[in-house]
């Protein structure tokens, strides 16, 4: 029998479980054997092996290998924009270190921010920036990188700071009218974007308030910070290496302007990178000369320095370990492991979706959700589970809204309930999963492993918890006219 004549069978429950059991087993094994180093290759291998398992299950059910290839191509195509953003972020971090933008941000930040309320301030600052520009990734790649760098210099926890940065960044990603995920969620459910945002306030604001209080307590009860003398020494070293001037922050202003004007993220990041590189050639000529010695010509020297920082990142040997760790980062090549991780995760998720394996698991869950609270919990479990197994927040947004929209209508629940719940469950939990595109991005960009900042991303727990709680209590649950199920033809 030819492939085109082969009978395609619906997956059984065992078919749906086999790839997930393989995923759980291989990832647990990778973490047990390699610890946090598992993200440097072993988890990527585990995901690709799981893609093979899912492909075998699909072929066993009659799907031709050409369908497996097509699903893989679609998965890779779906993250093309994310890959370009990752490369642009790697280039930006390298050049902003070279040009003095990040050192200047750190220098001024150390003088303004007090260790006692540092975590809370980091969350609030990132929340304001993310609300203004609508992008968690851009917020983390700019302000977030600087805040984590400051944490290392003043002796507060980089892991807690990363959690605070992510909490603030995802407040904006979830509630800003400029956020593409906010607009997408509203469109998927069929509600007005601003009506969707109004409903988001009821979970987002209390969740963020809880996060800020927790960060404030952590700041007051944390370990002893670096002494003022040590901090002053680090500041003096930064001031000796770079010309610290407000002019060095102009690339940040440009990036904010381009983001507000809704210039595509990869192009905005690349423009801010090139602008910083050219500006830095005038502001930091000695740094450029030291970075690429022997070029001879100032223009050639500057071009070579910018090019090298974009490709391989910036490195410095100042003799002060904290300063060197802060500044020796970036480059497009630093994102290659992250891209490998994302490609494996989304390909696996696409196969589960394309060949009906996810639907086979979700249908019984819907049937068992006999109350509104249980239905809300089921939506959360589906969205978070998709962040884990599919590795992409867009899949975790699109599929639950498609799967549950008719069920919400049948039960007389307004679509704004689903839009809020989908955002709470799909968007904000995505950075909690190391192999999810968002978790991988945050870990690579902030320089803090996902599993290390995970306990401190308070907003990412509080927001979905409140949303599910509202489902059980009925608080802020809007009703609509029930839509009866259509009779089968």
Protein Blocks (a to p, Z undefined) as FASTA:
>chain_A
ZZklpccddddfklmmmmmmmmmmmmmmmmmmnmmmlmnommmmmmmmmmmmmmmmmmmn
opafklmmmmmmmmmmmmmmmmmmmmmmmmmmmmmmmnommmmmmmmmmmmpcfklmmmm
mmmmmmmmmmmnopaklmmmmmmmmmmmmmmmnopafklmmmmmmmmmmmmmmmpckbmk
lmmmmmmnopafklmmmmmmmmmmmmmmmmmmmmmmmmmmmccdddfklmmmmmmmmmmm
pccdfklmmmmmmmmmmmmnopafklmmmmmmmmmmmmmmmmmmmlmmmmmghklpaklm
mmmmmmmmmmnopaddehpaklmmmmmggjjklmmmmmmmmmmmmmmmmmmmmnommmmm
mmmmmmmmmbfklmmmmmmmmmmmmmmmnopaklmmmmmmmmmmmmmmmnopafklmmmm
mmmmmmmmmmmpmkbmklmmmmmmnopafklmmmmmmmlmmmmmmmmmmmmnopapacdd
dddddddZZ
